[in-house]
Structures are given as C-alpha cells and as structure tokens.
Amino acid sequence: MAKHISKQDSENSSTRREFLKQFGFGAVAAGMAAPLLDNAYSATEQKTTGHKVKYRVLGKTGLRISEIGIGGHSWAYKQVPDGQGGYRRPTVNEAVRMIAAGMDMGVNFLDSCTALEESSVPGEALKRLKARDRIIVSIRVSHKMKGIKADKQEIYKWTEKRLKLWQTDYVDLCLLCNTENDTPQSGYWDMSYSIEALDKLKQQGKIRFTGFGCHFTPELFLEAFDKFGDYFDICSIPYNIRHRAAEKVLPAAKKKGLGVITIKPFVRGALLKDRDLKGADAGLPRDLISFVLENKLVDICTCGVHTIEQVRENLSASWTKLSPGRRKRIEKIAAVNIHDREYAWLEQGWRYA
Ligand SMILES: NC(=O)c1ccc[n+]([C@@H]2O[C@H](COP(=O)([O-])OP(=O)(O)OC[C@H]3O[C@@H](n4cnc5c(N)ncnc54)[C@H](OP(=O)(O)O)[C@@H]3O)[C@@H](O)[C@H]2O)c1
C-alpha cells in the first residue's frame, strides 16, 4: 500500500528536497544549469517569487491542505488555442508543468470529477513527477445513489476505474455527487448502500475519507448535513462573489466537523468572460479567489487551470489581500447577469446569503 500523505508528509523537507533535486529545481535556484526532464517545467517557467500557498486543516480528516487546489475540469475540455482557430485539451506534458509549478508553490491537492481525462491526465502527470505521495487526490463518484443494492457495485466499479486512471492503489478523498435533476430518481436520501460500499472501500485501503458534493440547493445541503454529517468527512460547495449562499450553510457543515472544499470561484470562467485580463481587469482571477479565502469556514478553494500563468496568478491569491478598491471591482462584476442554462441551478439557488 502506498504511503499516505499526512501532516508530517506535507511538512517533510527532506521529501521536498528529493523532489527538487530530482527535477533540477535546486540547481535552478542555485543558478546552475539544471538537468530538467523534458516534461518538467523549465527554468524560465520557474520564475516564482518564492511565495508559498498557505495551508488549512480539512475538517475532521485532519489533513493539512493547501488553501488553493487544482481541479480537473480544465484537463478534460478543449480550452487551449490550437493555433488553427480551434481549441485542444492540455497535453500531459503541459499538465506535468502546471502541477510541478503548483507543487513548487505548495499546492498539495488535486481534484477530479466525471470526465475520464480529469483523472487520467493528472494521474499520468503525477506518475512522471513521482509525486503521488505528496498530493491529496480527490475523486468524485457521480450519479450512483439510487438507494438500491446495485449502487454498491456501481460505486466499486467507478472507484476501480478511477484508481487505474490515477495510477494509484488508493485515493485520499472520495466524494459522492449527483445533480438536482438526478435527485428525484436517485434516492439521494437513501444513501445506505452507497455508505456500505464506501465503508468496504475504506476497509480495503482504497479510499481514506469520504464526502459529498452535489449540484443541489443550499436547503438540500443543510438537510444532508443533518442526516449524513456524522458519517462523512468532507463536503464540496459552490462559492464565489456572485453565489454566496454557502455563507448560510457553512456554519452547519462546520458544526459537524466537515472539511469544506469550495468550487466555482469564477463560475467556471463566466465571471472572467470578455474581461481585459491583461489590461483593465488584470488580477481579477486572483481577487475572486482571495474573496473565497477570506471566509475562514472554507478549507480550500478549487479552481480549474490550463496554463502555468493561470496557476501562478490563482495561487497568488494566497498571499494577496483584497484591497477595498479591488473588492468594489469584484462586487460590481458580481452584478453581471449569467444567462447560460448550465448555471441555472446556481443562479436560482445560490445567489444570496
Ligand atoms: N460536480 C462536481 O462535483 C463539480 C462541479 C464543478 C467543479 N468541480 C471541481 O471544481 C473544479 C473547478 O471547476 P469550476 O467549475 O469550479 O470552474 P472555475 O474554477 O470556476 O473555472 C475554471 C476556468 O476558469 C478559467 N480560469 C482559471 N484561472 C484563470 C486565470 N487565471 N485567468 C483566466 N481564466 C482562468 C479557465 O477557463 P478557460 O479554460 O475557459 O480559460 C478555467 O478552465 C473542477 O475542475 C472540478 O475539479 C466539481
């Protein structure tokens, strides 16, 4: 069984030294020619300011987690200009560079959701970086809560597939997810079989901690904390400057000792759309994350990224305080209307605290 990341692991400087040595970062820092692997990120890319992300404790898991994490959505979709007027997915080499850059600034959390690339791309990247033991890996088991016996087999199958894609024999976090559309037929409120399956996976050492995170209303989250908060370790909730209802539900999550992973700091990019991020709106992504991190009931803000520049900018939120002027700017941006049907559940349920 692979070594599990712990408080000591993430503080273990000798492990970190080995990592830097292996990828030549120590030599880069010392101004020497670095023996970089062709898939590690280069000396010019490694122009960090020396800043590190801060850590928080992920609720009752006790894990010491970087307050900003990298989400899998951006590995799965075509987001990178292909030079021919279209878009392509980030390559594994690019993911290696982004993850290495993030780790160098202290990131120790990677999340994946449904699409297979969300697990296979970072899985292969972690293998190449030999970094599995220094990362908290989170998977999400989607749409497997029908309240019937067959839920168990579905959860086992799903988890086995993710373990293969992540090229690991265990994951740190496993979150049950479904959407509001699934809820009526899914039997979300009868999770007994799902919980049985999760218990078995825990006994087998395949998952360490469990949670849930769904496209639900805040009211359903409150009900879920009440019913299942004692069993689960973590919850995952949308939270950003426009959708602030999490402020109303987080105290109940914390009362149960749940770790809190927030998603959608940019509403999957919608708050950044048509913005002049290199000009008048520079620093906007950072400020949107700083806003999320101001809430001390949040343990980690997870964001999708597909370039090293995005990694650097987003992580800088950890050491950049939101000034009154920049707060005004994001409050103004929060007033924009979002018409995309994909976000109807957020717009209807999560607008206000
Ligand atoms: N059902 C679930 O459980 C669930 C649902 C949603 C999300 N999640 C998790 O949460 C993670 C975050 O996803 P999200 O939906 O919350 O999206 P998000 O982080 O709000 O938005 C990510 C997108 O924002 C853009 N972006 C990020 N940093 C940027 C920067 N510095 N400058 C300009 N643009 C930037 C990129 O969009 P472009 O690529 O378009 O530039 C990126 O793909 C996911 O990857 C996933 O792990 C889970």
The ligand as a MOL file (V3000), in Angstrom:
LIG
                    3D

  0  0  0     0  0            999 V3000
M  V30 BEGIN CTAB
M  V30 COUNTS 48 52 0 0 0
M  V30 BEGIN ATOM
M  V30 1 N -19.9720 18.1140 -9.7030 0
M  V30 2 C -18.8800 18.4110 -9.0910 0
M  V30 3 O -18.5600 17.7980 -8.1310 0
M  V30 4 C -18.0120 19.5280 -9.6000 0
M  V30 5 C -18.6130 20.5230 -10.3260 0
M  V30 6 C -17.8460 21.5830 -10.7250 0
M  V30 7 C -16.4920 21.6230 -10.4390 0
M  V30 8 N -15.9030 20.6400 -9.7530 0 CHG=1
M  V30 9 C -14.4420 20.7240 -9.4420 0
M  V30 10 O -14.0830 22.0640 -9.2680 0
M  V30 11 C -13.0320 22.4130 -10.1830 0
M  V30 12 C -13.1640 23.8560 -10.6070 0
M  V30 13 O -14.1770 23.9560 -11.6120 0
M  V30 14 P -15.1870 25.0690 -11.6270 0
M  V30 15 O -16.4070 24.6310 -12.3320 0
M  V30 16 O -15.2880 25.4970 -10.2160 0 CHG=-1
M  V30 17 O -14.5390 26.1650 -12.5400 0
M  V30 18 P -13.7810 27.5060 -12.1530 0
M  V30 19 O -12.5800 27.1640 -11.3560 0
M  V30 20 O -14.7540 28.4890 -11.6230 0
M  V30 21 O -13.3320 27.9790 -13.6020 0
M  V30 22 C -12.2520 27.3590 -14.2740 0
M  V30 23 C -11.9860 28.0690 -15.5850 0
M  V30 24 O -11.6910 29.4370 -15.3260 0
M  V30 25 C -10.7030 29.8900 -16.2340 0
M  V30 26 N -9.5200 30.3550 -15.4860 0
M  V30 27 C -8.9580 29.7980 -14.3860 0
M  V30 28 N -7.9370 30.5610 -13.9630 0
M  V30 29 C -7.8480 31.6090 -14.8090 0
M  V30 30 C -6.9880 32.7280 -14.9030 0
M  V30 31 N -6.0060 32.9610 -14.0140 0
M  V30 32 N -7.1670 33.6100 -15.9210 0
M  V30 33 C -8.1740 33.4160 -16.8140 0
M  V30 34 N -9.0260 32.3810 -16.7900 0
M  V30 35 C -8.8620 31.4800 -15.7870 0
M  V30 36 C -10.3590 28.7400 -17.1170 0
M  V30 37 O -11.3290 28.8220 -18.1650 0
M  V30 38 P -10.9220 28.7440 -19.6610 0
M  V30 39 O -10.3060 27.4120 -19.7350 0
M  V30 40 O -12.2330 28.8910 -20.3800 0
M  V30 41 O -9.9740 29.8710 -19.8890 0
M  V30 42 C -10.7160 27.5610 -16.2760 0
M  V30 43 O -10.9580 26.4150 -17.0290 0
M  V30 44 C -13.2090 21.4320 -11.3280 0
M  V30 45 O -12.0460 21.3360 -12.0750 0
M  V30 46 C -13.6020 20.1910 -10.5880 0
M  V30 47 O -12.4600 19.5710 -10.0760 0
M  V30 48 C -16.6410 19.5830 -9.3380 0
M  V30 END ATOM
M  V30 BEGIN BOND
M  V30 1 1 1 2
M  V30 2 2 2 3
M  V30 3 1 2 4
M  V30 4 1 4 5
M  V30 5 2 4 48
M  V30 6 2 5 6
M  V30 7 1 6 7
M  V30 8 2 7 8
M  V30 9 1 8 9
M  V30 10 1 8 48
M  V30 11 1 9 10
M  V30 12 1 9 46
M  V30 13 1 10 11
M  V30 14 1 11 12
M  V30 15 1 11 44
M  V30 16 1 12 13
M  V30 17 1 13 14
M  V30 18 2 14 15
M  V30 19 1 14 16
M  V30 20 1 14 17
M  V30 21 1 17 18
M  V30 22 2 18 19
M  V30 23 1 18 20
M  V30 24 1 18 21
M  V30 25 1 21 22
M  V30 26 1 22 23
M  V30 27 1 23 24
M  V30 28 1 23 42
M  V30 29 1 24 25
M  V30 30 1 25 26
M  V30 31 1 25 36
M  V30 32 1 26 27
M  V30 33 1 26 35
M  V30 34 2 27 28
M  V30 35 1 28 29
M  V30 36 1 29 30
M  V30 37 2 29 35
M  V30 38 1 30 31
M  V30 39 2 30 32
M  V30 40 1 32 33
M  V30 41 2 33 34
M  V30 42 1 34 35
M  V30 43 1 36 37
M  V30 44 1 36 42
M  V30 45 1 37 38
M  V30 46 2 38 39
M  V30 47 1 38 40
M  V30 48 1 38 41
M  V30 49 1 42 43
M  V30 50 1 44 45
M  V30 51 1 44 46
M  V30 52 1 46 47
M  V30 END BOND
M  V30 END CTAB
M  END
